[in-house]
Structure formats: structure tokens, C-alpha cells
Amino acid sequence: MIRRLFNRAPPPAPVPEGLFRSFWIAGYESATHINIHGTRLDIVAAVQHDRQVADDYALLRTVGIQTARDAVRWHLVDRAGQYDFSSLAPFVAAAQQHGIQVLWDLCHYGFPDDVDLFSPQFVTRFAGYCGAVARFIHEQSDAIPFYTPINEPSFFAWSVGDRAVFHPFARGRAAEVKRQLVRAAIAGIEAIWAVDRRARIIHVDPIIHVVPPRGRPDLAQAAADQRASQWEAWDMLEGRREPSLGGDPRYLDIVGANFYYDNQWEFGGRRLHWEEGERDNRWMPLNRMLAAVWERYHRPLLLSETSHFGVGRAPWLRMITDELVTARVLGVPVEGCCLYPILDRMDWENPNHWHNSGLWDLPPDPDGTLRRALNEPYAAELRRARTLLLDEPIGHQQ
């Protein structure tokens, strides 16, 4: 069915009115957690996005992108409950200068050194910070703002409480971390809405597909249980799971689904291959995964992160584009796709290892400036993608 559909070269799928200025969205890697070596990351600064933000946003317009996911860095803004917006102001100004709609992450894994993730203070400090950011942005712009309170609460909880590779390295406490992040997200939303009730809220988490290893039907239930875990944070926010956390349908506004090459695996760890010619027959097409999200929540839906690395960048985008076209033809109203990261970035654990995953690579000039070098095969595939998924919706929000 899908092959026949693509052979007919489907017409461009119009983007519904409403949410985003462009269907194709740029995502700036924004991790700020303390890694396993005890180092505080700041990828925004490491790739010089803070120094080059005006030029970076101007570059987006050259490839037809008018919307970006970017971050407010909590640990830089919140100084023991006092707020310093000097790290945020250049981003807001650059967005206004170049007409870029920004979807703001408010906690991208990192939080201030003096905040205990497991204490009630984490929730109250986060709410105060969210309200302060909302007030600052409201004073700078009349546009309807978009916020992601907690980036990837499920992955965040797994990284802290299962793998113990994010501070505070609390192995065995993943479920507790997830509940705490949901509490904080709810408190943050209320603080944002107290400032600007127009604000839209995006909740971002990975979508996954897990299967039992071949010849191991005894692990089918374990695989199904792990697969079902992808719904937990969204269900908590909506109030259908653990209602004592305070969830309510009004909090689940826009659902952002993140999807990478390693989001499908056998229970126990081996990933399923997606590549043409060696694709695992248990690989779940993305259009079906997105349909499952839509059927469960019936909320505005965004593919909020996706990309590959090296020579796989263009083939991955081709596959993703075709899957999005199929999803939309089948009635799944995906309203945007975020290429993440839009700039190459280094590994969280090894700053000398670059992933070669951006639309722009970052070769260093002699003076240490990281130059933005467009990856031509990836850019060519994006041009094709834009012919299939129109990227200038009529009547976007101002």
C-alpha cells in the first residue's frame, strides 16, 4: 500500500491553519545536565549558538524554516530564586529580528546546582522560574508563546533513575523521577498561564517500539510492558494515570513525539534495522506509530525531534518525509517536523566526538569560530521534503 502510494507521487499535503509558521522546524540541541563525569553541559554555548544566534536564525530563512525549538537555560536564569535574563534576551531579540517563531524548552535535563530533584523545592522553584520566563517573554512580544516545560520526562527519568548517567545518578528511582517531573510540569504550566493564558504547551517524549527477540515468545509480555511505558508521562499529565499527581486533560495541549533510528529494539537491547535492503520485518512504520499517538490522545501532534548522522542523514529524512506524507493522507494531522539537531553537536560524554548529525556541520576556523557549513545531501533532501509537505501555512498565529 505504501509503496504504491509513493509511486503515484502524491500531491503536496497542505498544513492545517494554526500552530506553526513553517512545517519544517529547526531544533537546537540544548542539553544542560551534569553528565556521568560530573561536568555541567551547555551545548548551546559549546556549539556557539549563544554567540551566533542572530546569524543562526537568519540561516533558517535561507532553507525556508521559520520555526525553531530552542531553550531557556534554567541554571543560567535562576540564581537562587533571583532571575537574570541576560542569557535569554539575545535569543528573543534575534527571533524578532528574523521572524522566527520559537518553541521554548524550559528544562532540558539541567537544573540549578542548589535544587534537589527529589525535594518539594524542585517543583516550587521550577514554577517560579516558569512564571518569570513567561513574564519576560510576554513583555518582549505579543506573539502567542509556546513552551515545553520538561523536555522528555520519560527519557530524563530513565537517564537519572535507570541508567544513572544524568545527575543525580539515582539508580532504581526512575518511576519516582518521572512523577516528580510531571508534578513540576503541571506547576510550571499553571505559572505560565497565570501570566499569559494564551500560551501553548508542548509535551515532548520519545515514541518507541519494542518486540521480543526471535524465538523468545516468553518475553512478549515484557516487551509489551516496555512499549506501553511510552504513554506513562502523557497519561499522568492528562490525569488518566496516577490522578493524585494533579493531572488534567487541559494540561495535555500539544503532543510532541521524538523518533530516532534507535527507538525500536528487541527487549534486551538490540536495535531493529531500518535501512532499505536490511530493514527488520518487525520494524514499525512511523506513520503507524504516529497514528497510535493520535488515536490515544487526539491532541495536536508534532514530530518534535528526528535526525540521523553521517551519510545516513539524507536517506533518513527521505524515509521520515514519506512516512509523514502517508500519515497525513491516512488522516493523522501531524502539524510539523523538527530536524534535531539543526546544528551538529558533540557527544554528551565525549566533547571530542562530533555526531555529524546537523543540517549544518561546524568546522572550526583558525580563530576558533565554528563555521556553519551546509550539508548538501541533507539540504537537497530537505528541498524535496518541502515539495511534499508545504511549509507556509495560511493564517499562522501571530
C-alpha positions as CSV (number, residue, x, y, z in Angstrom):
1,M,0.0,0.0,0.0
2,I,2.7,2.5,1.0
3,R,4.9,1.6,-2.0
4,R,2.0,2.1,-4.4
5,L,1.2,5.4,-2.8
6,F,4.7,6.8,-3.2
7,N,5.0,5.6,-6.8
8,R,2.0,7.8,-7.6
9,A,4.0,10.9,-6.4
10,P,1.3,12.2,-4.0
11,P,0.5,15.9,-4.2
12,P,1.8,18.3,-1.6
13,A,-0.1,17.9,1.7
14,P,-1.3,21.4,3.0
15,V,-0.5,22.2,6.6
16,P,-3.6,23.0,8.7
17,E,-4.0,26.5,9.9
18,G,-3.0,27.3,13.4
19,L,0.2,26.3,15.2
20,F,3.5,26.8,13.4
21,R,4.9,29.3,10.9
22,S,6.6,26.5,9.0
23,F,6.0,22.8,8.9
24,W,9.8,22.1,9.0
25,I,11.2,23.2,12.3
26,A,14.8,23.6,13.4
27,G,15.8,22.1,16.7
28,Y,18.9,23.4,18.6
29,E,20.5,20.8,20.9
30,S,20.1,22.3,24.4
31,A,21.2,19.8,27.0
32,T,22.4,21.3,30.2
33,H,22.6,18.3,32.6
34,I,25.6,17.2,34.6
35,N,27.0,14.2,32.9
36,I,28.5,11.0,34.2
37,H,31.9,12.7,34.5
38,G,30.4,15.4,36.7
39,T,30.6,18.1,34.0
40,R,27.8,20.6,33.5
41,L,26.9,20.6,29.9
42,D,25.8,23.6,27.9
43,I,25.5,22.5,24.3
44,V,24.0,25.9,23.3
45,A,27.3,27.5,24.3
46,A,29.5,24.7,23.1
47,V,28.3,25.0,19.5
48,Q,28.5,28.8,19.8
49,H,24.7,29.1,19.2
50,D,24.6,31.7,22.0
51,R,27.3,33.8,20.2
52,Q,25.9,33.3,16.7
53,V,22.1,33.2,17.4
54,A,21.2,36.1,15.1
55,D,23.2,34.5,12.2
56,D,21.8,31.1,13.0
57,Y,18.2,32.3,12.9
58,A,19.0,34.2,9.6
59,L,20.3,30.9,8.1
60,L,17.0,29.2,8.9
61,R,15.2,31.6,6.5
62,T,17.6,30.6,3.7
63,V,16.2,27.0,3.8
64,G,12.6,28.0,4.3
65,I,12.4,27.4,8.1
66,Q,10.5,29.9,10.2
67,T,10.0,27.9,13.5
68,A,12.6,26.7,15.9
69,R,12.8,24.7,19.1
70,D,15.3,26.4,21.4
71,A,16.0,26.6,25.1
72,V,15.9,28.8,28.1
73,R,18.8,27.5,30.3
74,W,17.3,27.2,33.8
75,H,20.7,27.1,35.6
76,L,21.7,30.4,34.0
77,V,18.4,32.3,34.6
78,D,17.6,31.2,38.1
79,R,20.2,32.4,40.6
80,A,18.9,31.1,43.9
81,G,15.4,32.3,43.0
82,Q,16.6,35.6,41.5
83,Y,16.2,35.9,37.7
84,D,18.9,37.0,35.3
85,F,17.6,37.1,31.7
86,S,20.9,38.2,30.1
87,S,21.4,34.7,28.6
88,L,17.9,34.7,27.1
89,A,17.5,38.3,25.8
90,P,19.7,37.9,22.7
91,F,17.6,34.9,21.6
92,V,14.3,36.8,21.9
93,A,15.8,39.7,20.1
94,A,17.2,37.6,17.3
95,A,13.9,35.7,16.9
96,Q,12.1,39.1,16.5
97,Q,14.7,40.4,14.1
98,H,14.5,37.4,11.7
99,G,10.8,36.5,12.1
100,I,11.5,33.1,13.8
101,Q,8.8,31.6,15.9
102,V,10.5,29.9,18.9
103,L,9.1,26.9,20.9
104,W,10.9,27.3,24.2
105,D,12.3,24.4,26.2
106,L,12.3,25.4,29.9
107,C,14.2,22.4,31.4
108,H,16.3,20.4,29.0
109,Y,17.6,17.9,31.6
110,G,19.6,20.5,33.6
111,F,18.6,22.4,36.7
112,P,20.3,24.8,39.2
113,D,23.0,23.3,41.4
114,D,21.2,24.3,44.6
115,V,18.0,22.5,43.7
116,D,17.3,18.9,44.8
117,L,15.4,17.0,42.2
118,F,13.6,14.9,44.8
119,S,12.5,17.8,47.1
120,P,9.3,19.8,47.0
121,Q,11.6,22.8,46.3
122,F,12.2,21.4,42.8
123,V,8.5,21.9,42.0
124,T,8.2,25.3,43.6
125,R,11.5,26.7,42.1
126,F,10.6,25.4,38.7
127,A,7.1,27.0,38.9
128,G,8.6,30.4,39.9
129,Y,11.2,30.2,37.1
130,C,8.5,29.3,34.5
131,G,6.3,32.2,35.6
132,A,9.3,34.6,35.4
133,V,10.3,33.4,31.9
134,A,6.7,33.7,30.7
135,R,6.6,37.3,32.1
136,F,9.8,38.2,30.4
137,I,8.8,36.9,27.0
138,H,5.3,38.4,27.3
139,E,6.9,41.8,27.9
140,Q,9.0,41.4,24.7
141,S,6.5,40.1,22.2
142,D,2.7,40.0,21.5
143,A,3.0,36.6,19.7
144,I,1.3,33.6,21.3
145,P,4.2,31.8,23.1
146,F,4.9,28.0,23.0
147,Y,6.7,26.2,25.9
148,T,7.9,22.7,26.7
149,P,8.1,22.7,30.5
150,I,10.1,19.4,30.9
151,N,11.9,18.0,27.9
152,E,11.5,14.2,27.5
153,P,10.4,13.3,31.1
154,S,10.4,9.6,30.3
155,F,14.0,9.7,28.9
156,F,15.0,12.1,31.6
157,A,13.7,9.7,34.3
158,W,15.4,6.7,32.6
159,S,18.7,8.5,32.4
160,V,18.6,9.6,36.0
161,G,16.9,6.6,37.7
162,D,17.7,3.6,35.4
163,R,21.0,4.1,33.6
164,A,22.2,6.7,36.2
165,V,24.1,8.7,33.6
166,F,22.4,12.1,34.4
167,H,22.7,13.9,37.8
168,P,21.7,13.0,40.4
169,F,22.5,9.4,39.3
170,A,19.7,7.8,41.3
171,R,19.6,4.2,40.0
172,G,16.4,2.4,40.9
173,R,14.3,5.7,41.2
174,A,13.2,6.2,37.6
175,A,9.4,6.0,38.5
176,E,9.9,8.5,41.3
177,V,11.8,10.9,39.0
178,K,9.0,10.7,36.4
179,R,6.3,11.5,38.9
180,Q,8.4,14.5,40.2
181,L,8.9,15.8,36.6
182,V,5.2,15.6,36.0
183,R,4.4,17.5,39.2
184,A,6.9,20.2,38.1
185,A,5.5,20.4,34.6
186,I,2.0,20.9,36.0
187,A,3.1,23.6,38.4
188,G,5.1,25.2,35.6
189,I,2.1,25.3,33.3
190,E,-0.1,26.9,35.9
191,A,2.6,29.6,36.5
192,I,2.9,30.2,32.8
193,W,-0.9,30.5,32.4
194,A,-1.1,32.9,35.3
195,V,1.0,35.3,33.2
196,D,-0.4,34.5,29.7
197,R,-3.4,32.2,29.3
198,R,-2.8,32.2,25.5
199,A,0.4,30.2,26.0
200,R,0.5,26.8,24.2
201,I,2.2,23.9,25.9
202,I,4.1,21.1,24.1
203,H,4.9,17.9,25.9
204,V,7.8,16.1,24.3
205,D,8.7,12.4,24.8
206,P,10.1,9.6,22.6
207,I,7.8,7.1,20.9
208,I,9.2,3.6,20.9
209,H,8.5,0.1,19.5
210,V,9.8,-2.9,21.4
211,V,9.5,-6.6,20.3
212,P,10.6,-9.9,21.9
213,P,13.8,-11.5,20.4
214,R,13.1,-14.1,17.8
215,G,12.3,-17.4,19.3
216,R,11.5,-15.9,22.7
217,P,7.7,-15.7,22.9
218,D,8.2,-15.9,26.7
219,L,9.4,-12.3,26.5
220,A,6.4,-11.0,24.6
221,Q,4.7,-9.5,27.7
222,A,7.9,-7.9,28.9
223,A,8.3,-6.3,25.5
224,A,4.7,-5.1,25.5
225,D,5.1,-3.6,29.0
226,Q,8.2,-1.7,28.0
227,R,6.5,-0.5,24.9
228,A,3.5,0.7,27.0
229,S,5.8,2.7,29.2
230,Q,6.0,5.4,26.4
231,W,2.5,6.6,27.4
232,E,3.1,7.0,31.1
233,A,4.1,10.7,31.3
234,W,1.5,11.9,28.9
235,D,-1.1,9.8,30.7
236,M,-0.1,11.3,34.1
237,L,-0.3,14.8,32.6
238,E,-3.7,14.1,31.3
239,G,-4.9,12.6,34.6
240,R,-5.8,9.2,33.4
241,R,-2.9,7.7,35.3
242,E,-2.0,8.5,38.9
243,P,-4.5,11.3,39.2
244,S,-3.1,12.2,42.7
245,L,-0.3,13.9,40.8
246,G,-2.8,16.6,39.7
247,G,-3.0,15.8,36.0
248,D,-6.0,17.0,34.0
249,P,-6.9,16.9,30.2
250,R,-6.3,20.7,30.0
251,Y,-2.6,20.2,30.6
252,L,-2.0,17.9,27.7
253,D,-2.1,20.5,25.0
254,I,0.2,19.6,22.1
255,V,1.9,16.2,22.0
256,G,5.5,16.1,20.7
257,A,6.8,12.7,19.6
258,N,10.6,12.2,19.3
259,F,11.8,9.5,16.9
260,Y,15.3,8.3,16.0
261,Y,16.9,5.3,14.4
262,D,17.3,3.5,17.8
263,N,13.7,4.0,19.0
264,Q,12.9,0.4,18.0
265,W,14.6,-2.6,19.6
266,E,14.3,-6.1,20.8
267,F,13.6,-6.4,24.5
268,G,17.1,-6.7,26.0
269,G,18.7,-4.1,23.7
270,R,19.4,-5.0,20.1
271,R,18.0,-2.3,17.8
272,L,15.9,-3.1,14.8
273,H,17.4,-2.1,11.4
274,W,15.5,0.5,9.4
275,E,17.8,0.8,6.4
276,E,16.5,-0.2,2.9
277,G,17.7,-3.6,1.9
278,E,18.2,-4.7,5.5
279,R,15.1,-3.5,7.3
280,D,13.9,-5.8,10.0
281,N,10.4,-7.1,9.2
282,R,9.4,-6.2,12.8
283,W,10.2,-2.5,12.2
284,M,7.0,-0.4,12.8
285,P,6.4,2.2,10.2
286,L,6.5,5.7,11.7
287,N,3.1,6.5,10.2
288,R,1.5,3.7,12.3
289,M,3.3,4.9,15.5
290,L,2.1,8.4,15.0
291,A,-1.4,7.1,14.3
292,A,-1.3,5.3,17.7
293,V,-0.4,8.6,19.4
294,W,-3.2,10.4,17.6
295,E,-5.8,7.7,18.4
296,R,-4.8,7.7,22.1
297,Y,-4.9,11.4,22.7
298,H,-6.5,13.3,19.8
299,R,-4.3,16.3,20.5
300,P,-2.3,18.5,18.0
301,L,0.7,16.4,17.1
302,L,4.2,17.3,16.3
303,L,7.2,15.1,15.3
304,S,9.3,17.1,17.7
305,E,12.8,15.5,17.1
306,T,14.2,13.4,14.4
307,S,17.5,13.1,12.5
308,H,20.3,10.6,11.7
309,F,24.1,11.0,11.3
310,G,26.8,10.9,8.7
311,V,25.8,9.7,5.3
312,G,22.5,8.4,6.8
313,R,21.1,11.9,7.2
314,A,19.6,12.3,3.8
315,P,18.2,8.7,3.5
316,W,16.7,9.1,7.0
317,L,14.9,12.4,6.1
318,R,13.6,10.8,2.9
319,M,12.1,7.9,4.9
320,I,10.7,10.3,7.5
321,T,9.2,12.6,4.8
322,D,7.5,9.7,3.1
323,E,6.1,8.4,6.4
324,L,4.7,11.8,7.3
325,V,3.0,12.1,3.9
326,T,1.5,8.7,4.4
327,A,0.4,9.6,8.0
328,R,-1.3,12.8,6.8
329,V,-3.0,11.0,3.8
330,L,-4.4,8.5,6.3
331,G,-5.8,11.3,8.5
332,V,-3.2,11.7,11.2
333,P,-2.9,15.5,11.5
334,V,0.9,15.9,12.0
335,E,1.4,19.7,12.1
336,G,5.2,19.9,12.0
337,C,8.5,18.1,11.9
338,C,11.6,19.2,13.8
339,L,15.1,18.4,12.5
340,Y,17.0,17.9,15.7
341,P,19.8,18.9,15.9
342,I,19.8,21.5,13.2
343,L,23.5,22.3,14.0
344,D,25.9,19.4,14.5
345,R,26.8,18.7,18.1
346,M,29.4,16.9,20.2
347,D,28.7,13.8,22.3
348,W,27.4,14.4,25.8
349,E,30.1,12.2,27.3
350,N,33.0,13.0,24.9
351,P,33.3,16.6,23.7
352,N,35.9,15.5,21.1
353,H,33.4,13.3,19.3
354,W,31.1,15.1,16.9
355,H,27.9,13.3,15.7
356,N,27.8,14.8,12.2
357,S,24.0,15.0,12.6
358,G,23.1,18.6,11.7
359,L,21.8,20.3,8.6
360,W,24.9,22.4,9.2
361,D,28.2,20.9,10.1
362,L,30.5,23.0,12.3
363,P,34.1,23.0,11.1
364,P,36.4,25.3,13.1
365,D,38.0,28.4,11.6
366,P,41.6,29.3,12.7
367,D,40.3,31.7,15.3
368,G,38.1,29.0,16.9
369,T,34.8,30.2,15.4
370,L,32.6,27.2,14.5
371,R,31.6,27.9,10.9
372,R,28.1,26.8,9.7
373,A,28.7,24.6,6.6
374,L,25.5,23.3,5.0
375,N,25.5,19.6,4.4
376,E,24.4,19.5,0.8
377,P,22.9,16.0,0.5
378,Y,20.8,16.7,3.6
379,A,19.8,20.1,2.3
380,A,18.8,18.6,-1.1
381,E,16.6,16.1,0.7
382,L,15.0,18.9,2.7
383,R,14.2,20.7,-0.5
384,R,12.4,17.6,-1.8
385,A,10.6,17.3,1.6
386,R,9.3,20.8,1.3
387,T,7.8,20.0,-2.1
388,L,5.8,17.2,-0.5
389,L,4.8,18.9,2.8
390,L,4.0,22.5,2.2
391,D,5.7,24.7,4.8
392,E,4.0,28.0,4.8
393,P,0.5,27.5,6.4
394,I,-2.1,30.2,5.8
395,G,-3.2,32.1,8.9
396,H,-0.5,31.1,11.3
397,Q,-0.7,32.5,14.8
398,Q,0.8,35.9,15.3
